[in-house]
Amino acid sequence: MAAPADGTAFYRVLVAIETDATRYYGPQARRPALLDRNDADQMLQHIAADARALLPGIAECSLVAAGALYDQTQVLRPGLPVYEALEATAAGRAAAPAAAAFRPALVSIGAEGGRMPDAALEPDDAIPLGLLQLLPVVVHGPAETVRELGQVMEYRFLEEGQLSAHSAAWLQRAFDIRLTHARLMTLTDLSAMLRMQLDHFGFLPLWELLDAALAGQSGLLAVTTPSGQAWEWRDGAVHTRFESFDHWANEGRGSGLGTARMALAGGYGDWTREVRQYLSTLRAHRVPVHFHLPGADTVLEGTFFCERSGLEAAAGDATVTHHSFGDLGTVAITAVTADGVENYYPLGARGLNDIQAQLRHRAQVGLSVAFPGTIVYDEHSRRLRPDRGANDS
């Protein structure tokens, strides 16, 4: 519970809305609407009526909300910027000269010209929308009242907080969504639900990292995934090692595997998939992630990593080889350049494009590009190698 200096306090709750996510994709795709000032005010009146019906004491507090829906990856970010923006609005109103003493009110924030007035309240268009959409609400009132309400909300909202049919129908029309379920929840409820989901799919270490980041934990947190990958939360970021195929197969966890294709290629594909799943989730929540080479403290900078191969180019080698594995797409690119054989690995979403831009200057021009559809390696040295016998492209 956040506490301003004026004897009042904030409590962070939300309306969790299950929607038909298929509406967000395809030729007729559209994101949930932004509500203008009038509609945002009506929205908050509906929510307040349902909250007061469940907890009459909430009428002694203000409710603060914006006329927008958010993905949970935008709501659950370090510092909780959406809630901070709502609380800043409430604090600014309370500090106005006319506000000599706290008076409960409904404080709604609507869009102006199709945009939210505070950038922190603008829904992130880069997030692929999912079935759960969130409407954050701040309860603001006298500190003791908010403390008591918070305790009650923590055990009543999840069980009894379903919105009325009237309110749910209004939200469906206003936001232009297909609503299947809507209920009041606390931020604790939302966090517990996400933890349960990640644990169910075998990603409990990922939740522990995310929880440390959301809490702004100052101490070290170290976790290990089922594959043996070590991750650490420290100094305001998540740290982990990055292993190229050559290192992984010779000195990492792949060193004990045989040279059979499904052993090495499959093993490195599985390692890459897990790392990418952690990376994409943490970065979606705006948690900084830093890669380190094994045994090194230096953070890998940039969007990709390049290593000089221990292999020499041979006759018939493709100039550029895209190593891929199943649904992962390109895992690495081996290029034959004037300096020898080099392996490139994307470290993020932009990495592949940046690698290709780099290779336009580095690789020999006018030769071949290969897409073997697998990870190609030399079985003796257990290193990536260029594909051979590739057609020109």
C-alpha positions in Angstrom: 0.0 0.0 0.0 1.6 3.3 -1.1 1.4 6.2 1.3 1.4 9.9 0.4 2.5 12.5 3.0 -1.0 13.9 3.6 -2.3 11.2 5.8 -4.0 9.4 2.9 -3.0 6.1 1.2 -3.4 4.3 -2.1 -4.4 0.7 -2.7 -4.0 -0.9 -6.1 -6.8 -3.0 -7.5 -8.1 -3.7 -11.0 -10.9 -5.1 -13.1 -9.8 -8.3 -14.8 -11.7 -8.7 -18.1 -11.7 -12.0 -20.0 -12.3 -11.2 -23.7 -12.4 -13.0 -27.0 -8.8 -12.5 -28.1 -9.6 -13.6 -31.7 -11.0 -10.0 -32.2 -7.5 -8.6 -32.0 -6.2 -10.4 -35.1 -7.1 -11.0 -38.7 -8.3 -8.7 -41.4 -11.0 -7.1 -39.2 -8.7 -6.8 -36.1 -9.2 -3.9 -33.7 -7.8 -3.2 -30.3 -10.0 -2.2 -27.4 -11.2 1.4 -27.7 -9.9 4.3 -25.7 -12.7 6.1 -23.8 -13.0 9.9 -23.8 -13.7 11.9 -20.7 -17.4 11.4 -20.6 -17.2 7.6 -21.2 -14.3 7.2 -18.7 -16.5 9.0 -16.1 -19.4 6.6 -16.8 -17.1 3.7 -16.7 -15.9 4.6 -13.2 -19.4 5.1 -12.0 -20.3 1.6 -13.0 -17.2 0.2 -11.2 -17.8 2.3 -8.1 -21.4 1.1 -7.9 -20.4 -2.6 -8.0 -17.5 -2.0 -5.5 -19.8 -0.1 -3.1 -22.4 -2.9 -3.3 -19.7 -5.3 -2.1 -17.9 -3.0 0.3 -20.0 0.0 1.4 -17.0 1.5 3.2 -15.3 2.1 -0.1 -17.6 5.1 -0.5 -15.3 6.9 1.9 -12.5 6.7 -0.6 -11.8 8.1 -4.1 -11.5 5.7 -7.0 -9.0 6.6 -9.8 -8.9 5.0 -13.2 -8.2 5.7 -16.9 -10.5 4.8 -19.8 -8.2 2.2 -21.2 -7.5 -1.5 -21.1 -4.0 -3.0 -20.7 -2.2 -6.3 -21.1 -0.8 -7.7 -17.9 2.8 -7.3 -19.2 2.2 -3.6 -19.3 0.6 -3.4 -15.9 3.2 -5.7 -14.2 6.4 -3.8 -14.9 9.1 -2.6 -12.4 7.7 0.5 -10.6 4.2 -0.3 -11.8 4.1 2.8 -14.0 0.4 2.6 -14.9 -0.5 2.7 -11.2 2.1 5.4 -10.5 0.5 7.6 -13.2 -3.0 7.1 -11.6 -1.7 7.9 -8.2 0.1 11.0 -9.4 -3.3 12.2 -10.8 -4.9 11.6 -7.4 -2.1 13.3 -5.6 -2.2 16.3 -7.9 -5.9 16.7 -7.3 -5.5 16.4 -3.5 -2.8 19.1 -3.6 -5.0 21.6 -5.3 -5.7 24.8 -3.3 -9.4 24.0 -3.0 -8.7 20.6 -1.5 -8.2 21.7 2.1 -9.4 18.3 3.4 -9.7 14.9 1.7 -13.1 14.4 0.0 -13.9 11.2 -1.8 -14.5 11.5 -5.5 -14.4 9.5 -8.8 -11.4 10.6 -10.7 -11.5 9.4 -14.3 -8.9 10.0 -17.0 -10.2 10.0 -20.5 -8.5 10.1 -23.9 -8.0 13.4 -25.8 -7.8 13.3 -29.5 -7.4 9.5 -29.4 -4.5 9.6 -27.0 -4.2 9.3 -23.2 -3.0 12.6 -21.6 -0.1 10.7 -19.8 2.2 8.6 -21.9 2.4 6.1 -19.1 -1.3 5.5 -19.5 -1.2 4.9 -23.2 -1.8 1.1 -24.0 1.4 -0.4 -25.6 0.5 -1.1 -29.2 3.6 -3.3 -29.5 2.1 -6.0 -27.2 0.3 -8.8 -28.9 -3.1 -8.8 -27.1 -4.3 -11.8 -25.2 -7.5 -13.0 -23.7 -7.0 -11.1 -20.4 -7.3 -7.4 -20.4 -6.9 -5.2 -17.3 -8.5 -2.0 -16.1 -6.3 -0.7 -13.2 -8.0 1.2 -10.4 -6.5 3.0 -7.4 -8.4 3.3 -4.2 -7.4 6.6 -2.4 -8.5 7.6 1.0 -7.7 8.1 4.7 -4.8 5.8 5.5 -6.5 3.8 8.2 -9.7 3.4 6.1 -7.6 2.2 3.1 -5.7 -0.2 5.3 -8.8 -1.8 6.6 -10.5 -1.9 3.2 -7.3 -3.5 1.7 -7.4 -6.4 4.1 -11.0 -7.0 3.2 -10.5 -6.7 -0.5 -7.7 -9.2 -0.4 -10.0 -12.0 0.7 -13.3 -10.9 -0.8 -12.6 -9.5 -4.3 -11.4 -12.8 -5.9 -14.4 -14.8 -4.6 -17.1 -12.2 -4.7 -15.9 -9.4 -7.0 -17.7 -10.3 -10.2 -19.1 -7.2 -11.9 -22.8 -6.9 -12.3 -24.3 -7.9 -15.7 -25.2 -4.3 -16.3 -21.7 -3.1 -15.7 -20.2 -5.9 -17.8 -22.5 -5.1 -20.7 -21.6 -1.4 -20.5 -17.9 -2.2 -20.6 -18.3 -4.5 -23.5 -20.0 -1.8 -25.6 -17.8 1.0 -24.5 -14.5 -0.8 -25.2 -15.8 -2.6 -28.3 -14.8 -6.0 -27.0 -16.4 -9.4 -26.6 -16.5 -9.8 -22.8 -16.9 -13.2 -21.3 -16.1 -12.4 -17.7 -15.2 -9.4 -15.5 -14.3 -9.2 -11.9 -12.6 -7.0 -9.3 -9.2 -8.2 -8.2 -6.3 -6.9 -6.1 -2.8 -6.6 -7.5 -1.9 -9.5 -5.1 -4.6 -11.6 -6.8 -3.2 -10.8 -10.3 0.4 -11.7 -9.2 -0.8 -15.0 -7.6 -2.6 -15.9 -10.8 0.4 -15.2 -13.0 2.6 -17.2 -10.6 0.2 -20.2 -10.8 0.1 -20.0 -14.7 3.9 -19.9 -15.0 4.4 -22.7 -12.4 1.8 -24.8 -14.3 3.9 -24.6 -17.4 7.2 -25.3 -15.6 8.4 -21.7 -15.4 8.5 -21.1 -11.7 12.1 -19.7 -11.8 10.8 -17.1 -14.4 8.1 -16.0 -11.9 10.7 -15.7 -9.1 12.8 -13.4 -11.4 9.8 -11.3 -12.4 8.6 -11.0 -8.8 12.0 -9.8 -7.6 12.0 -7.2 -10.4 8.5 -6.0 -9.6 9.3 -5.8 -5.9 12.5 -3.9 -6.6 14.4 -6.5 -4.6 17.8 -5.1 -3.5 19.5 -8.4 -2.7 20.7 -11.2 -5.0 18.2 -13.8 -6.3 19.7 -16.8 -8.1 17.5 -19.4 -9.9 18.3 -22.4 -12.1 15.9 -23.7 -14.8 15.2 -27.4 -15.4 17.8 -27.3 -18.3 20.5 -26.1 -15.9 20.6 -22.5 -17.1 21.5 -20.1 -14.2 19.8 -16.7 -14.0 20.4 -14.0 -11.4 18.5 -10.8 -10.4 21.0 -8.3 -9.1 21.7 -4.6 -9.5 18.3 -3.9 -11.0 18.6 -6.4 -13.9 18.5 -10.1 -14.7 21.8 -11.6 -15.7 22.5 -14.9 -17.5 25.2 -16.5 -19.6 25.0 -16.8 -23.3 26.5 -19.9 -24.9 27.2 -20.2 -28.6 26.7 -23.7 -30.1 30.5 -24.3 -30.2 30.9 -23.5 -26.5 27.7 -25.3 -25.5 28.6 -28.5 -27.4 32.2 -28.6 -26.2 32.3 -27.0 -22.8 28.7 -26.5 -21.7 25.9 -28.9 -20.9 26.0 -30.3 -24.4 29.5 -31.6 -23.9 28.2 -34.9 -22.5 25.9 -35.6 -25.4 26.8 -37.7 -28.4 27.2 -36.3 -31.9 23.9 -37.7 -33.2 21.9 -34.9 -34.9 19.0 -35.0 -32.5 21.3 -35.0 -29.5 23.4 -32.0 -30.3 21.1 -30.0 -32.7 18.0 -30.9 -30.6 19.7 -30.2 -27.3 20.9 -26.8 -28.5 17.5 -26.1 -30.0 15.9 -26.8 -26.6 18.4 -24.6 -24.8 17.7 -21.8 -27.2 14.0 -22.1 -26.9 14.1 -21.9 -23.1 16.4 -18.9 -23.1 14.2 -17.1 -25.7 11.1 -17.8 -23.6 12.6 -16.3 -20.5 14.1 -13.4 -22.5 10.8 -12.5 -24.3 8.7 -12.7 -21.2 11.1 -10.6 -19.0 11.6 -8.0 -21.7 7.8 -7.8 -22.3 7.5 -6.8 -18.7 10.4 -4.3 -19.2 12.8 -6.2 -17.0 16.3 -5.5 -18.2 18.2 -8.7 -19.2 22.0 -8.8 -19.6 23.9 -11.6 -21.3 27.4 -12.6 -20.3 29.8 -15.0 -21.9 30.6 -18.0 -19.7 33.1 -17.0 -17.0 33.0 -13.3 -17.9 31.6 -10.3 -16.0 31.3 -8.0 -19.0 27.8 -7.5 -20.4 27.4 -8.4 -24.1 26.4 -5.2 -25.8 24.3 -4.8 -28.9 21.6 -6.9 -30.5 23.8 -9.9 -31.6 26.9 -11.8 -30.7 29.7 -12.7 -33.2 32.4 -15.3 -32.6 35.3 -16.3 -34.8 35.0 -20.0 -35.7 37.8 -22.4 -35.1 37.0 -24.0 -38.5 38.5 -23.0 -41.8 36.3 -22.4 -44.9 36.3 -25.3 -47.5 35.5 -25.6 -51.1 31.7 -25.6 -51.7 30.9 -23.8 -48.5 27.8 -21.5 -48.6 28.7 -17.9 -48.0 25.9 -17.5 -45.5 24.2 -20.4 -43.7 21.0 -19.9 -41.7 21.0 -22.5 -38.9 17.4 -23.1 -37.7 15.5 -25.6 -35.6 11.8 -26.2 -35.8 9.6 -23.3 -34.7 12.6 -21.3 -33.5 13.5 -20.0 -36.9 17.1 -18.9 -37.3 19.2 -19.9 -34.3 22.5 -18.7 -35.7 24.1 -17.6 -39.0 27.5 -18.8 -40.2 29.2 -16.5 -42.7 32.4 -17.0 -44.8 34.1 -13.6 -44.8 37.5 -12.3 -45.9 38.6 -12.9 -42.3 37.5 -16.5 -42.2 34.4 -18.2 -40.8 32.2 -16.3 -38.3 29.1 -17.3 -36.4 26.4 -14.7 -35.5 23.7 -15.1 -32.9 20.7 -12.8 -32.4 20.4 -11.6 -28.8 17.0 -10.1 -29.2 14.1 -9.3 -31.5 16.2 -6.9 -33.7 19.2 -9.1 -33.7 18.5 -11.0 -36.9 17.9 -7.8 -39.0 21.1 -6.3 -37.6 23.1 -9.4 -38.4 21.8 -9.3 -42.0 22.8 -5.7 -42.3 26.2 -6.4 -40.9 26.7 -9.3 -43.3 25.9 -7.1 -46.3 29.3 -5.5 -45.6 31.2 -8.5 -44.2 30.4 -11.5 -46.3 31.8 -12.2 -49.7 29.5 -10.9 -52.4 27.8 -12.8 -55.1 28.0 -16.3 -53.7 25.5 -18.5 -52.0 23.0 -18.4 -49.1 21.8 -21.7 -47.6 18.8 -22.5 -45.5 19.4 -26.2 -44.5 16.4 -26.3 -42.1 18.5 -27.5 -39.3 21.7 -26.8 -37.3 24.7 -27.8 -39.4 27.9 -28.7 -37.5 31.1 -30.6 -37.9 30.8 -33.9 -35.9 34.5 -34.1 -35.2 35.0 -30.6 -33.8 31.4 -30.2 -32.6 31.3 -26.7 -34.1 28.9 -24.9 -36.5 30.0 -25.1 -40.1 28.8 -23.6 -43.3 26.4 -25.7 -45.4 27.9 -27.3 -48.4 26.5 -27.8 -51.9 24.0 -25.0 -51.5 22.3 -23.5 -54.5 22.9 -19.9 -55.3 20.2 -17.4 -54.1 
